[in-house]
Amino acid sequence: MNDAIAVPVVEVSGARKHYGGLRPLRVQHLLVRTGERVALAGFDATSAEILVNLVTGATLPDEGEVRVFGRSTADVRDEREWLARLDRIGIVSARAVLLGASTVLQNLAMPFTLSIDPVPDDIAAKAARLAEEAGIAARRLGEPLSAAPPDVVIRVHLARAIATDPAVLLIEHPTAMLPDDAAPAFAADLVRVAEGRRLAVIAMTEDARFAGALGGRSLKLQAATGALAEIGGWRRWLR
């Protein structure tokens, strides 16, 4: 492993967060380095959101520590510093707000401008490049997002997540909104984007085929203890 890959991006140690569930979210230890891809099973929609909030620093653990880019989230001094750090974290989540009545292009322009009717030419060019990188066909750009199939919508989320040139992608159950036959193609596009940008990827998913196609490590959360155990057996064979 070279020095660039060896740089820790996200490290969670002894973290516990109460959030109103049957038990708090516990994560004993998670370390993800530059360029690594990790699939995490055992997180439902709510606990996945909590983990994302812990990594982004939107919330702090009740116990333990979360370090991102080498620094504890508890040490962020002010909103300005927090927002600067947030730009380095891309989030692919169905919770992210998209505008169904606007076109795919307009939705992709929103990370750069609020003037989307019409989209300025220079911003449209940026948005089109993002669309191509995320695997969105050019013919889809002028269509209303509400008419787009799920595999296009998830790629809009991906394209918007990489718009700020992040160092790490946090992904919440991406194939939950996809038909089974569309998941491998999305995983392939995600791997291509991650490798091209040398992104660390943390994907919370219960989809073994997607986790296998993502490559890297597959871990399963033991909710009672917070241990993350390596997944083997038939899931590893699928990879």
C-alpha positions, 0 to 999 in steps of 0.5 A: 500500500503506498503512502497516499492510500495509507492516509486515514480518512475516517476513523471511528473508535468506541463510538456510542450514540443514543437516538431513540432506538431499541439500543444505541448505535455502537461502533467499536472500530472503523478505519477507512483510508484514501481510496478504500471501499467498504460495504457495511451491513447491519445498519437500517435506514435510521442507524445509517443516517446516524452514522452519516451524521457522526461522520459529517459532524452534524452530531457528536457521539455520546461516547468515543471518538470520530476522526475525519481527515485526521481530526476529531469531529469534536474539535471543529471550532465553528460553523465555517470550519464545519462547512469547509469539512462538509464540502470534502464529504459526499453523501448519496442518500434518498434523503437528499432533496431533489426537485422533481419538477425541474430537469435532470440538468437543473438538479445537477446545476444546483450545487453550483448555482441557484439560477437554474431557469435557465441554467447558465452555459458555463454551469450547464457544461459543468453539470453535463460533465458530472452527468457523464461521469455518473453514467447519466445519458445526455438524452436524459438531461432535459427530462423532468426528474420526476419522469426519470427512472430510479437508476437515473435518480440514484446517479443524480444523487451520485453526481451531486455528491461528487460536485464539490470534489469530496475525499470520501463518499457516504452512501445510504442503501443505494439499491433500495430504490433500484430494481435488482437488475440495475444494481450491478451497473450502478455499482460499476459506475460507482467503482469507476467514479471512486477509482478515477477520483481516488475516493474513499467509499463507505456504503451501508447496504444489505445488498450482497451483490452490490457489496460484492461488485463494490469490491474492497471490504464487507463488514457486518455490524454486531448491534449489541457490541458494536463490533464490525465483523468481516463478511465471508462465505457466500457473500465473499464468493459473489465478489 
